[in-house]
Amino acid sequence: MAKTEVILTHNIVGLGGESDQVKVAAGYARNYLFPHRLAVPLTQANKRQIEALKQRRAEREAHEFNTMTELAKGVQKLICTIKVKAGEDGKMFGSVTSGMIADELKHQFDIALDKKKIHLEHPIKTLGEHEIDLHLHAEVKSTLKVRVESLTPVTAPEAPAEEARPRTEKRGHGKRPEAEKAEAAPEEKKPAKAKAEKAPKAEKAEKPAKKEKKAKE
């Protein structure tokens, strides 16, 4: 495949920025770059534009840096909510991707952000809040809070109801010792009264015995 050298007049992701001299396929240059004025052929006349293109590039990069710095401060305060389908147990059907987050940023906050700048090691597969890294610029990074919610209400598992029967038994056991004490109390007093009544009879029995002794004497 034939190659040709061109001077880029605009920033092209994955290829280069203004003033860069790159080699590309001749057909790509002829059918895409040149018609869209994204590059010019590498000639002595066009080389004179390089300094002007470098100046334009410096201005663009400074503008992008300032814009991304301001955006980084703003997105840290946002919470991007994404609704997903999930079962009653909270298990998600599918996952949340960087493309979905980019779409919701545009829809909810009118922030246009390339999904490639949203750094996800793995798609999000659980409900709740997640902190996502954003690579906004080569020198600017930030974070975004993403809240994943279910479209259907998630029902929490019910706690097992305590049986009423053991409670009544416990209350009964707790009262029985008191009742037994209350019943035992009067029974203990009865023997005491009986002894008190028998004591005087013993004294009376002793008096006749003394009289018999005196008669014998």
C-alpha positions in Angstrom: 0.0 0.0 0.0 1.4 3.3 -1.1 2.3 5.9 1.7 2.4 9.6 1.5 3.6 12.3 3.9 1.2 15.0 5.0 1.2 17.9 7.4 -1.8 17.8 9.8 -3.8 21.0 10.1 -6.1 19.8 12.8 -5.9 17.5 15.8 -6.8 13.9 14.9 -7.1 11.4 17.7 -4.7 8.5 17.3 -2.8 10.2 14.5 -1.4 13.6 15.7 -2.0 17.3 16.2 -1.5 20.4 14.1 1.9 20.8 12.5 2.7 17.1 12.8 4.3 15.5 9.8 3.0 11.9 9.4 2.9 9.1 6.9 -0.5 7.8 5.9 -2.0 5.6 3.2 -2.3 7.6 0.0 -6.0 6.7 -0.4 -6.8 7.8 3.2 -5.1 11.1 2.5 -6.7 11.6 -0.9 -10.2 10.5 0.0 -10.5 11.8 3.6 -7.8 14.1 5.0 -7.5 16.4 2.0 -11.3 16.8 1.2 -12.0 17.6 4.9 -9.0 20.0 5.1 -7.5 18.0 8.0 -4.1 17.8 6.3 -2.1 19.2 3.4 0.6 17.5 1.3 4.1 17.8 2.5 5.6 20.4 0.2 8.1 23.3 0.5 5.3 25.8 0.2 3.2 24.0 2.8 6.1 23.8 5.2 5.9 27.6 5.6 2.6 27.0 7.4 4.1 24.9 10.1 5.0 27.7 12.5 1.4 29.1 12.2 0.0 25.6 12.8 2.2 25.2 15.9 0.9 28.4 17.3 -2.7 27.3 16.7 -1.9 24.0 18.4 -0.5 25.7 21.5 -3.6 27.8 21.8 -5.9 24.8 21.3 -4.1 22.8 23.9 -4.1 25.6 26.4 -7.9 26.1 25.9 -8.5 22.3 26.3 -6.4 22.2 29.5 -8.4 25.1 31.1 -11.7 23.6 30.0 -10.9 20.2 31.4 -9.6 21.7 34.6 -12.9 23.5 35.2 -14.8 20.4 34.3 -12.8 18.3 36.7 -13.8 20.6 39.6 -17.5 20.5 38.5 -18.0 16.7 38.0 -16.6 15.9 41.4 -19.7 17.5 42.9 -22.2 15.6 40.7 -23.9 12.3 41.1 -24.9 10.6 37.9 -27.9 8.4 38.4 -28.4 5.4 36.1 -31.6 3.3 36.2 -31.2 -0.4 35.4 -33.3 -3.6 35.4 -32.8 -5.8 38.4 -34.5 -8.6 40.2 -36.3 -8.4 43.5 -33.1 -9.6 45.2 -31.2 -6.6 43.8 -29.2 -8.6 41.2 -28.7 -6.6 38.0 -29.6 -7.8 34.5 -26.6 -6.7 32.4 -24.1 -4.0 33.4 -23.3 -0.3 33.2 -20.6 0.7 30.6 -18.6 3.8 30.0 -20.9 4.6 27.0 -24.0 4.5 29.2 -22.3 6.9 31.7 -21.4 9.3 28.9 -24.9 9.2 27.6 -26.4 10.0 31.0 -23.9 12.9 31.6 -25.1 14.4 28.4 -28.8 13.8 29.2 -28.7 14.8 32.9 -26.1 17.6 32.9 -25.5 18.5 29.3 -21.9 17.5 29.6 -20.4 16.1 26.4 -17.6 13.7 27.3 -15.9 11.1 25.2 -16.5 7.7 26.6 -12.8 6.9 26.2 -12.2 9.5 29.0 -14.3 7.5 31.4 -12.0 4.9 32.9 -13.7 1.6 33.9 -11.6 -1.4 34.6 -14.7 -3.6 34.5 -18.4 -2.8 33.7 -20.5 -2.0 36.8 -22.6 -5.0 37.8 -23.9 -4.0 41.3 -26.4 -1.5 42.5 -25.3 1.4 44.7 -22.8 4.2 44.5 -19.5 3.8 42.6 -16.6 6.2 42.2 -15.4 6.4 38.6 -12.0 7.7 37.4 -12.0 10.3 34.6 -9.0 10.9 32.4 -10.0 14.2 31.0 -6.6 15.4 29.8 -3.1 14.2 29.8 -2.5 16.4 32.8 -6.1 16.5 34.3 -7.8 13.6 36.1 -11.0 13.6 38.2 -13.6 11.4 39.7 -17.4 11.0 39.2 -20.0 9.4 41.5 -22.3 7.1 39.7 -25.4 5.9 41.5 -26.9 2.7 40.0 -30.6 2.2 40.9 -33.1 -0.5 40.1 -36.2 0.3 38.0 -38.1 -2.1 40.2 -38.3 -1.7 44.0 -35.9 -4.1 45.8 -37.6 -6.0 48.6 -35.5 -6.5 51.7 -35.6 -10.0 53.2 -38.1 -10.3 56.1 -36.8 -11.2 59.5 -38.2 -14.5 60.9 -41.1 -13.9 63.3 -40.6 -15.0 66.8 -43.1 -17.7 68.1 -45.5 -16.5 70.7 -45.7 -19.9 72.4 -42.2 -19.9 73.9 -42.8 -16.4 75.3 -45.9 -17.5 77.3 -43.9 -20.5 78.6 -41.1 -18.3 79.8 -43.5 -15.9 81.5 -45.2 -18.9 83.2 -41.9 -20.3 84.4 -40.9 -16.9 85.7 -44.1 -16.6 87.9 -44.2 -20.2 89.3 -41.3 -19.8 91.8 -43.1 -16.6 93.2 -46.4 -18.4 93.5 -44.7 -21.4 95.2 -43.1 -19.1 97.7 -46.4 -17.3 98.4 -48.1 -20.7 99.0 -45.2 -22.1 101.1 -45.1 -19.0 103.4 -48.4 -19.8 105.4 -47.5 -23.5 105.7 -44.3 -22.7 107.5 -46.1 -20.6 110.1 -48.6 -23.4 111.0 -46.1 -25.7 112.7 -44.8 -22.8 114.8 -48.4 -22.2 116.2 -48.8 -25.9 117.0 -45.6 -25.9 119.0 -46.6 -22.8 120.9 -49.9 -24.5 121.8 -48.3 -27.7 123.0 -45.8 -26.0 125.3 -48.4 -25.0 128.0 -49.7 -28.6 128.2 -46.3 -29.8 129.1 -46.1 -27.4 132.0 -49.4 -28.6 133.3 -48.3 -32.2 133.2 -45.3 -31.4 135.3 -47.4 -30.0 138.3 -49.1 -33.3 139.2 -45.8 -35.1 139.1 -44.5 -32.7 141.8 -47.5 -33.3 144.1 -47.0 -37.1 143.9 -43.4 -36.7 145.1 -44.5 -34.6 148.1 -47.1 -37.3 149.1 -44.5 -40.0 149.1 -42.3 -38.0 151.3 
